[in-house]
Amino acid sequence: MNTKSKNKNIKIAAAIFAIVLIIGGYLGVKFYQTYFAANVTGNEKYLYVKTGYVFEDLVTDLRYKKVLNDIGTFWEAAEKMDLQGPLKPGKYRLKEGMNNRTLINMLKAGNQEAVKLKFQNIRKKENFAALLAKNLEADSLAFIRLLDSAVFVEKYGFNTQTVYTMFIPNTYEMWWNTSPEDFFKKMNAEYLKFWNNKRRAKADALGLDPIKATILASIVDAEALYDREMPIIAGLYLNRLKKGMLLQADPTVIFANGDFTVKRVTGALLAVDSKYNTYKYVGLPPGPINMPSISAIDAVLNKEDNNYLYMCAKEDFSGYHNFAATVQEHNINAKKYREALNKRNIFR
């Protein structure tokens, strides 16, 4: 082969090699862009994959919420990595700069982040359902339907008025896509764990069961601004229950009227005909007036032994109470408090 032919072959080989390099470089860049290049934006902290979502639903969410810089490369990577069909629902943490491969592997494995659900001091079931819907996948109506279902709550030993006593205020970890039914199951397990033999024995010694103790605790919690007064107030109300006296607890009247802005319970409010009006009906109301704290429940179970039958807020508005064993003492305390309210022009 002459020199001219050799040079020609070298040029052809070099050209082929250059083309291969270009194609290889292009494919390498494309491969990198598809799988390993940063693609997740910082627009969203979490990606919520709803129950029943398929790939197309996911892509719609990703596009609408601008989760990705390049939806095309994600789609291509998802097809190659077989992210198809029904997806694993959950709450997935996104990190800015995450690549397609990491995101897809997370979704395929269902590596979602648990929700830390904290609840306490919630007055009504409707407020509770709204809180749950804010933190879990199901909407508030799904939770309300179960709370108001006599057949459903009866399985756990409650009725629709007492079921609220099942929820022990605390911080719980659970999956975002936990169904309302599974949520109830978990809360009932926590309830049974909380009401151990020791607590049940204490309630029994007071003539109460867990439901009644929690109802009383809800009143104690509403009355006490400071935890240190809770056992005193619990002892007082247990004294009244033992004597068959009306509890005459203002928070129950406020609950019966549904107006939580009231600072002074007067005649018109006291006239409401409701089983929650403890100025009209003897004994505990049919259900709790709030979700009492663990401190309030334990204050009932460890109530102070006293002879108090009456209480009235202190006239210095400190949040503490004056306690009395006789109506004469109570009338003196009540007069001082009424005068203090009048001076401040508080009439409702």
Secondary structure as GFF3:
##gff-version 3
##sequence-region A 1 348
A	DSSP	alpha_helix	3	35	.	.	.	ID=ss1
A	DSSP	beta_strand	46	49	.	.	.	ID=ss2
A	DSSP	alpha_helix	55	64	.	.	.	ID=ss3
A	DSSP	alpha_helix	71	80	.	.	.	ID=ss4
A	DSSP	beta_strand	90	93	.	.	.	ID=ss5
A	DSSP	alpha_helix	100	109	.	.	.	ID=ss6
A	DSSP	beta_strand	115	119	.	.	.	ID=ss7
A	DSSP	alpha_helix	125	135	.	.	.	ID=ss8
A	DSSP	alpha_helix	140	147	.	.	.	ID=ss9
A	DSSP	alpha_helix	150	154	.	.	.	ID=ss10
A	DSSP	three_ten_helix	163	166	.	.	.	ID=ss11
A	DSSP	beta_strand	170	174	.	.	.	ID=ss12
A	DSSP	alpha_helix	180	194	.	.	.	ID=ss13
A	DSSP	alpha_helix	197	205	.	.	.	ID=ss14
A	DSSP	alpha_helix	210	223	.	.	.	ID=ss15
A	DSSP	three_ten_helix	227	229	.	.	.	ID=ss16
A	DSSP	alpha_helix	230	243	.	.	.	ID=ss17
A	DSSP	alpha_helix	250	257	.	.	.	ID=ss18
A	DSSP	alpha_helix	267	270	.	.	.	ID=ss19
A	DSSP	alpha_helix	294	301	.	.	.	ID=ss20
A	DSSP	beta_strand	310	313	.	.	.	ID=ss21
A	DSSP	beta_strand	321	324	.	.	.	ID=ss22
A	DSSP	alpha_helix	327	343	.	.	.	ID=ss23
###
